Amino acid sequence: MNLTEYIDSKRDEHLNELYEFLKIPSVSAQSEHKPDIERAAKWVASRLTAAGLENVEIVPTKMHPLVYGESLHAPGKPTILFYGHYDVQPAEPLNLWTSPAFEPTIRGGNLYGRGTADDKGQVHIHIRALDAILKTAGKLPINLKVMIEGEEEVGSVSLWEFVNANKPRLKADALVVSDTGMLAAGVPSITYGLRGLNYYQIEVTGPAQDLHSGIFGGAVPNPITILCELFAKLHDKNMRVAVPGFYDDVAKLSKAERKALNSLPWKAAAFRKTVGAPGLSGEKGASMVEQLWTRPTLELNGIWGGYTGEGSKTVIPSKAYAKFSTRLVPNQNPEKITKNLERHIRKLLPRTVKFKLDLHSSGKAWVAPYTHPYFEVAHNALEKGFGKRAVFIREGGSIPFVTQMYDTFKVPCILLGFGLPDENAHAPDEHISLENYFGGIKAVAQFYQGLGNL
């Protein structure tokens, strides 16, 4: 039985095992799920061992454990470091899920559940691909190092400490990541660029405590009102970020790359349907693809303060809060962006309030050439897995670890993603297409085999 036939014969086994993984509510942001995080780490370790990796260990960190394993029995063959994460986003709001977030369910050719697309389903694709190679060939054709963390959804707090402490151990010829997506259904894709990310929280304080809005209203600054006014001033009428110096270092697209990106089989109508908004908006002068992948943004992610419970409580709140983020593009310096932003906020806010700005996480953008022979192997493997030629794309999301690894080890970073834009990563009813899941297992197995033939 060849590799593809073997993978096809194990479809039920693949899914049943993935169900086990998805049922573990490994939410890294919520402390009550600490036991679930540890259970998920143990699950990953056991499956890596079953797939033929050795020296598998669960590495304690200051926050959540990291799982590492390796197979180094292919002298003269490439050494690949595969990275993924087993932690997931919170499932709330729970009432918006059609089926419970941690009870995987198949509907309409899709598997629903938290972590299906980001990133448990994609990590499992690699585990099952390795298992299939081991069962059909008896050994892995390349040297492989696998690192699966439990803190990606909270900024990978401990990951880089582990990397810095284990650089010789992690040395590889290429980094492989499956935490991205495909351009569209039926369009297998290799990602060569990601936006960076600065994530902030701001606290604005007015009166020393909440005040009666009848007795004090009209003479006391309201932090919520002032915070709303602040964010209203952070974009101009063309939807450009109105922070001085924000665009100074933005890398300009070459004519060739701009033409290539805008020639991709990307359907604006499908995008609008996925978004579900009455209309779209974005930076004037840039195409929609450019807005999503190659232009920087500032987005308000959440805002709160005062009384939001049932009924009425007439108060002027003492404090108001917001979480917001900037997506950054090549050549933008995250530290410089933060300094310019804080300076501008200080200028815009009235002296009737105080503010505190906290930077929760930061990461540079990444873009790299895709001329290395490994990319051709990946290109061919995706075609074998899906029966269609792959395309090269950029993405608007951020994986700071990719930038750090690329800058540190100077090796190709190959991002093979199997999610789709409408699969609700980070949102209710997250799902993965079963066609992409099974095609992904075949493609990744072919990729590792192809690297062994170099």
C-alpha positions as CSV (number, residue, x, y, z in Angstrom):
1,M,0.0,0.0,0.0
2,N,1.5,3.3,-1.0
3,L,1.5,6.5,1.1
4,T,-1.7,8.0,-0.4
5,E,-3.6,4.8,-0.2
6,Y,-2.6,4.3,3.4
7,I,-3.7,7.9,4.4
8,D,-7.1,7.3,2.7
9,S,-7.6,4.0,4.5
10,K,-7.2,5.8,7.9
11,R,-9.7,8.6,7.5
12,D,-11.9,7.5,10.4
13,E,-8.8,6.9,12.6
14,H,-7.5,10.4,11.8
15,L,-10.8,12.0,12.7
16,N,-11.3,10.1,15.9
17,E,-7.9,11.0,17.1
18,L,-8.4,14.7,16.2
19,Y,-11.7,14.6,18.2
20,E,-9.7,13.6,21.3
21,F,-7.4,16.6,20.8
22,L,-10.2,19.1,20.1
23,K,-12.2,18.1,23.2
24,I,-9.4,19.3,25.5
25,P,-10.3,23.0,26.3
26,S,-6.7,24.2,26.2
27,V,-7.5,27.9,26.5
28,S,-4.2,29.6,27.4
29,A,-5.7,32.9,28.3
30,Q,-7.9,31.6,31.1
31,S,-6.3,30.4,34.3
32,E,-9.1,27.9,35.1
33,H,-7.9,25.9,32.1
34,K,-4.4,25.3,33.4
35,P,-5.1,21.6,34.0
36,D,-6.5,21.3,30.4
37,I,-3.4,23.0,29.0
38,E,-1.2,20.4,30.8
39,R,-3.5,17.6,29.6
40,A,-3.2,18.8,26.0
41,A,0.6,19.0,26.3
42,K,0.7,15.3,27.4
43,W,-1.6,14.4,24.5
44,V,0.7,16.0,22.0
45,A,3.7,14.3,23.5
46,S,2.1,10.9,23.3
47,R,1.1,11.4,19.7
48,L,4.6,12.6,18.7
49,T,6.1,9.5,20.3
50,A,3.6,7.3,18.4
51,A,4.6,9.0,15.1
52,G,8.2,8.0,15.6
53,L,9.8,10.9,17.3
54,E,12.4,10.4,20.1
55,N,13.5,12.4,23.1
56,V,10.0,13.7,23.4
57,E,9.7,15.9,26.4
58,I,7.2,18.3,28.0
59,V,9.3,21.4,28.9
60,P,8.0,23.4,31.8
61,T,8.0,27.2,31.4
62,K,7.0,30.2,33.5
63,M,3.5,29.9,32.0
64,H,2.5,26.9,29.9
65,P,4.5,23.8,28.9
66,L,6.2,23.4,25.5
67,V,6.4,20.0,23.8
68,Y,9.6,19.0,22.0
69,G,10.6,15.9,20.1
70,E,13.1,14.9,17.3
71,S,14.1,12.2,14.9
72,L,17.7,12.5,13.7
73,H,18.4,9.3,11.8
74,A,18.8,10.6,8.2
75,P,22.5,11.6,7.8
76,G,23.0,13.9,4.8
77,K,19.3,14.7,4.5
78,P,17.7,18.1,5.4
79,T,16.9,18.9,9.0
80,I,13.5,20.5,9.4
81,L,12.1,22.3,12.5
82,F,8.3,22.2,12.6
83,Y,6.5,24.6,14.8
84,G,2.9,24.8,15.9
85,H,0.7,25.4,19.0
86,Y,-1.8,23.4,21.0
87,D,-3.4,26.3,22.9
88,V,-6.6,27.9,21.6
89,Q,-8.6,31.1,21.9
90,P,-11.4,31.4,24.5
91,A,-14.7,30.1,23.1
92,E,-16.9,32.9,24.4
93,P,-19.5,34.0,23.4
94,L,-20.7,30.5,23.9
95,N,-24.3,31.2,22.9
96,L,-23.1,32.0,19.3
97,W,-21.9,28.5,18.7
98,T,-24.2,26.2,16.7
99,S,-22.7,23.2,18.5
100,P,-20.6,23.3,21.7
101,A,-17.1,24.7,21.1
102,F,-15.3,21.6,22.6
103,E,-17.6,19.0,21.1
104,P,-16.3,18.5,17.6
105,T,-19.2,18.1,15.1
106,I,-19.3,17.6,11.3
107,R,-21.7,19.6,9.3
108,G,-21.7,20.2,5.5
109,G,-18.2,18.8,4.9
110,N,-16.7,20.8,7.7
111,L,-15.5,19.9,11.2
112,Y,-16.6,22.4,13.8
113,G,-14.9,23.1,17.1
114,R,-12.4,25.5,18.8
115,G,-8.9,24.8,17.5
116,T,-10.0,23.0,14.3
117,A,-8.3,25.6,12.1
118,D,-6.1,27.4,14.6
119,D,-4.0,25.4,15.2
120,K,-4.9,21.9,16.6
121,G,-6.2,20.7,13.3
122,Q,-3.1,21.9,11.4
123,V,-0.7,20.4,14.0
124,H,-2.6,17.1,13.7
125,I,-2.2,17.1,10.0
126,H,1.6,17.0,10.5
127,I,1.4,14.3,13.2
128,R,-0.8,12.1,11.0
129,A,1.5,12.7,8.0
130,L,4.6,11.6,10.0
131,D,2.7,8.6,11.3
132,A,1.7,7.6,7.7
133,I,5.3,7.8,6.5
134,L,6.5,5.8,9.4
135,K,3.9,3.1,8.9
136,T,4.5,2.8,5.1
137,A,8.3,3.4,4.9
138,G,9.4,2.2,8.3
139,K,11.4,5.4,9.0
140,L,11.3,9.1,8.4
141,P,13.2,10.3,5.3
142,I,14.6,13.5,6.9
143,N,15.8,14.8,10.2
144,L,13.0,16.4,12.0
145,K,12.7,18.6,15.1
146,V,9.2,19.4,16.4
147,M,8.3,22.2,18.8
148,I,4.6,22.7,19.8
149,E,4.0,25.5,22.3
150,G,1.0,26.3,24.6
151,E,1.2,30.1,24.6
152,E,0.8,31.3,21.1
153,E,-2.7,32.8,21.7
154,V,-1.2,34.9,24.6
155,G,1.9,36.2,22.9
156,S,4.3,33.2,23.1
157,V,5.7,34.5,26.4
158,S,8.0,31.6,27.1
159,L,8.8,30.4,23.6
160,W,11.7,32.7,22.7
161,E,13.4,32.0,26.1
162,F,13.4,28.3,25.2
163,V,14.8,29.0,21.7
164,N,17.5,31.2,23.0
165,A,18.5,28.6,25.6
166,N,18.6,25.8,23.0
167,K,19.9,27.3,19.7
168,P,22.3,24.5,18.9
169,R,19.6,21.9,19.6
170,L,17.1,23.7,17.4
171,K,19.5,24.4,14.5
172,A,17.8,23.3,11.2
173,D,17.9,23.9,7.5
174,A,14.4,25.3,7.3
175,L,11.4,26.2,9.5
176,V,8.0,24.8,8.6
177,V,4.8,26.2,10.1
178,S,1.1,25.4,9.5
179,D,-0.8,28.2,11.2
180,T,-1.8,30.1,8.1
181,G,-4.5,29.6,5.4
182,M,-5.2,29.0,1.8
183,L,-6.2,31.8,-0.5
184,A,-9.6,30.1,-1.2
185,A,-11.2,26.7,-1.4
186,G,-9.4,24.7,-4.0
187,V,-6.4,27.0,-4.1
188,P,-3.5,25.4,-2.1
189,S,-1.2,28.2,-0.9
190,I,2.3,28.9,0.4
191,T,2.6,32.0,2.5
192,Y,5.8,34.2,2.1
193,G,4.8,37.2,4.1
194,L,3.1,38.1,7.4
195,R,2.2,41.4,9.0
196,G,3.7,42.3,12.4
197,L,1.7,43.1,15.5
198,N,1.8,45.5,18.4
199,Y,-1.0,44.8,20.9
200,Y,-1.9,47.5,23.5
201,Q,-4.3,48.2,26.4
202,I,-5.0,51.8,27.4
203,E,-6.5,53.0,30.7
204,V,-8.0,56.5,31.0
205,T,-8.8,57.8,34.4
206,G,-10.9,60.8,35.2
207,P,-12.5,61.2,38.7
208,A,-11.0,59.3,41.6
209,Q,-14.1,57.1,41.8
210,D,-17.4,56.6,40.0
211,L,-19.7,59.6,40.4
212,H,-23.5,60.2,40.3
213,S,-24.2,61.4,36.8
214,G,-27.0,63.7,38.0
215,I,-25.1,65.4,40.8
216,F,-21.7,65.7,38.9
217,G,-22.7,65.4,35.3
218,G,-21.8,68.4,33.1
219,A,-18.8,69.4,35.2
220,V,-16.7,66.3,35.4
221,P,-14.7,64.6,32.5
222,N,-16.2,61.3,31.4
223,P,-13.3,58.8,30.5
224,I,-15.5,56.8,28.2
225,T,-16.5,59.8,26.1
226,I,-12.9,61.0,26.0
227,L,-11.6,57.5,25.0
228,C,-14.2,57.4,22.2
229,E,-13.1,60.8,21.0
230,L,-9.5,59.7,21.0
231,F,-10.1,56.7,18.8
232,A,-12.3,58.7,16.4
233,K,-9.2,60.9,15.8
234,L,-6.8,58.0,15.0
235,H,-7.9,57.7,11.4
236,D,-8.4,60.3,8.7
237,K,-11.2,60.4,6.1
238,N,-9.2,58.1,3.8
239,M,-8.9,55.5,6.5
240,R,-5.2,56.1,6.9
241,V,-3.8,56.0,10.5
242,A,-3.4,59.5,11.7
243,V,-0.4,59.0,13.8
244,P,2.6,61.2,12.8
245,G,5.4,59.0,11.3
246,F,3.2,55.9,11.1
247,Y,3.9,55.3,7.3
248,D,7.5,56.7,7.2
249,D,9.2,53.3,6.9
250,V,6.6,51.3,5.1
251,A,8.3,49.2,2.4
252,K,7.0,49.9,-1.1
253,L,5.8,47.0,-3.2
254,S,7.7,46.4,-6.4
255,K,5.7,46.6,-9.6
256,A,6.2,42.9,-10.2
257,E,5.0,41.8,-6.7
258,R,2.0,44.2,-6.8
259,K,1.0,42.8,-10.2
260,A,1.4,39.2,-8.9
261,L,-0.6,39.7,-5.8
262,N,-3.4,41.5,-7.6
263,S,-3.5,38.7,-10.3
264,L,-4.2,36.0,-7.7
265,P,-7.6,34.1,-8.1
266,W,-9.0,36.1,-5.2
267,K,-12.8,36.8,-5.3
268,A,-13.9,40.1,-3.7
269,A,-17.5,39.0,-3.8
270,A,-16.7,35.9,-1.7
271,F,-14.8,38.1,0.7
272,R,-17.7,40.4,1.2
273,K,-20.0,37.4,1.8
274,T,-17.5,36.0,4.4
275,V,-17.4,39.4,6.2
276,G,-21.2,39.8,6.2
277,A,-21.1,43.6,6.6
278,P,-23.3,45.9,4.6
279,G,-20.2,47.4,3.0
280,L,-16.5,47.5,3.2
281,S,-13.9,50.2,4.0
282,G,-10.2,50.5,3.8
283,E,-7.3,52.7,3.0
284,K,-7.9,54.7,-0.1
285,G,-5.6,54.1,-3.0
286,A,-4.8,50.4,-2.1
287,S,-6.6,47.4,-3.6
288,M,-8.4,45.0,-1.2
289,V,-5.6,42.5,-1.4
290,E,-3.0,45.2,-0.6
291,Q,-5.1,46.5,2.3
292,L,-5.3,43.0,3.8
293,W,-1.7,41.9,3.3
294,T,0.7,44.7,2.6
295,R,-0.6,47.9,4.4
296,P,-0.4,48.7,8.1
297,T,-3.5,49.2,10.2
298,L,-4.7,50.4,13.6
299,E,-7.8,48.5,15.0
300,L,-9.8,49.0,18.1
301,N,-10.3,45.5,19.5
302,G,-12.5,46.2,22.6
303,I,-13.7,49.0,24.8
304,W,-15.3,49.1,28.2
305,G,-16.0,51.0,31.3
306,G,-18.7,52.2,33.6
307,Y,-21.8,50.1,34.2
308,T,-22.9,47.5,31.7
309,G,-25.0,45.2,33.8
310,E,-28.8,44.7,33.8
311,G,-30.9,47.7,34.4
312,S,-29.7,51.2,34.9
313,K,-27.0,52.8,37.1
314,T,-26.4,56.4,36.3
315,V,-22.7,57.0,36.9
316,I,-19.8,58.9,35.4
317,P,-17.1,56.2,35.5
318,S,-13.7,56.7,37.1
319,K,-12.0,54.7,34.4
320,A,-12.4,53.6,30.8
321,Y,-10.4,51.0,29.0
322,A,-9.6,49.8,25.5
323,K,-7.6,47.1,23.7
324,F,-6.3,47.9,20.3
325,S,-3.6,46.7,17.9
326,T,-1.5,47.8,15.0
327,R,-0.7,45.4,12.2
328,L,2.7,46.3,10.8
329,V,4.4,45.7,7.5
330,P,8.0,45.2,6.4
331,N,10.5,47.9,7.5
332,Q,8.2,49.3,10.2
333,N,9.9,49.2,13.6
334,P,7.5,48.1,16.4
335,E,9.3,50.2,19.1
336,K,9.3,53.3,16.9
337,I,5.5,52.8,16.2
338,T,4.8,52.5,20.0
339,K,6.8,55.7,20.8
340,N,5.0,57.7,18.0
341,L,1.7,56.4,19.1
342,E,2.1,57.1,22.8
343,R,3.4,60.6,21.9
344,H,0.3,61.3,19.8
345,I,-2.1,59.9,22.4
346,R,-0.6,62.2,25.0
347,K,-1.1,65.1,22.6
348,L,-4.7,64.3,21.9
349,L,-6.0,63.5,25.4
350,P,-7.1,66.5,27.5
351,R,-5.3,67.3,30.7
352,T,-8.5,66.6,32.6
353,V,-7.7,62.8,32.5
354,K,-4.7,60.6,33.1
355,F,-3.8,57.6,30.9
356,K,-1.6,54.5,31.0
357,L,-0.6,52.7,27.9
358,D,0.6,49.0,28.2
359,L,2.2,47.1,25.3
360,H,1.1,43.5,25.8
361,S,3.0,41.9,22.8
362,S,5.0,43.0,19.9
363,G,6.4,41.5,16.7
364,K,7.9,42.6,13.4
365,A,6.5,41.9,10.0
366,W,8.1,39.2,7.9
367,V,8.5,38.8,4.1
368,A,11.0,36.5,2.4
369,P,11.9,35.3,-1.1
370,Y,10.6,31.9,-2.1
371,T,13.4,30.8,-4.4
372,H,14.9,28.1,-2.3
373,P,14.6,24.5,-3.6
374,Y,12.5,23.6,-0.5
375,F,9.7,25.8,-1.8
376,E,9.6,23.9,-5.1
377,V,9.3,20.7,-3.1
378,A,6.4,22.2,-1.2
379,H,4.8,23.4,-4.4
380,N,4.9,19.9,-5.9
381,A,3.7,18.3,-2.6
382,L,0.6,20.6,-2.5
383,E,-0.2,19.7,-6.1
384,K,0.0,16.0,-5.2
385,G,-2.2,16.5,-2.1
386,F,-4.9,18.6,-3.7
387,G,-4.6,17.9,-7.4
388,K,-4.1,21.6,-8.2
389,R,-1.1,24.0,-8.5
390,A,-0.3,26.1,-5.5
391,V,0.0,29.8,-5.4
392,F,2.3,32.1,-3.3
393,I,0.5,34.6,-1.1
394,R,1.0,37.0,1.8
395,E,-1.3,37.1,4.9
396,G,-2.5,39.8,7.1
397,G,-2.1,37.9,10.3
398,S,1.0,37.7,12.5
399,I,3.3,34.9,13.8
400,P,6.1,36.8,15.6
401,F,8.0,33.5,16.0
402,V,8.5,33.3,12.3
403,T,10.2,36.7,12.2
404,Q,12.4,35.8,15.2
405,M,13.5,32.5,13.7
406,Y,14.1,34.0,10.3
407,D,16.2,36.8,11.8
408,T,18.1,34.4,14.1
409,F,18.8,31.3,12.1
410,K,18.7,32.8,8.5
411,V,16.9,29.8,7.1
412,P,13.9,29.5,4.8
413,C,10.5,29.6,6.5
414,I,7.9,27.6,4.7
415,L,4.3,28.3,5.7
416,L,1.9,25.7,4.6
417,G,-1.6,26.6,5.7
418,F,-4.8,24.6,5.3
419,G,-7.4,26.9,6.8
420,L,-9.8,29.1,4.8
421,P,-10.7,32.8,5.2
422,D,-14.3,32.0,6.3
423,E,-13.4,29.3,8.9
424,N,-14.0,31.7,11.9
425,A,-10.6,31.3,13.6
426,H,-10.9,33.2,16.9
427,A,-14.7,33.3,16.5
428,P,-17.8,31.2,17.2
429,D,-18.3,28.2,14.9
430,E,-14.6,27.8,14.0
431,H,-14.2,25.0,11.6
432,I,-11.9,23.3,9.0
433,S,-12.8,21.8,5.7
434,L,-12.5,18.1,5.8
435,E,-11.3,18.2,2.2
436,N,-8.4,20.5,3.3
437,Y,-7.7,18.4,6.4
438,F,-7.3,15.1,4.5
439,G,-5.6,16.8,1.5
440,G,-3.3,18.5,4.0
441,I,-2.2,15.2,5.5
442,K,-1.3,13.9,2.0
443,A,0.4,17.1,1.0
444,V,2.6,17.3,4.1
445,A,3.5,13.6,3.8
446,Q,4.6,14.2,0.2
447,F,6.5,17.3,1.3
448,Y,8.6,15.4,3.9
449,Q,9.1,12.6,1.5
450,G,10.1,15.0,-1.3
451,L,12.7,16.7,1.0
452,G,14.2,13.3,1.6
453,N,14.7,12.9,-2.1
454,L,16.9,16.0,-2.5
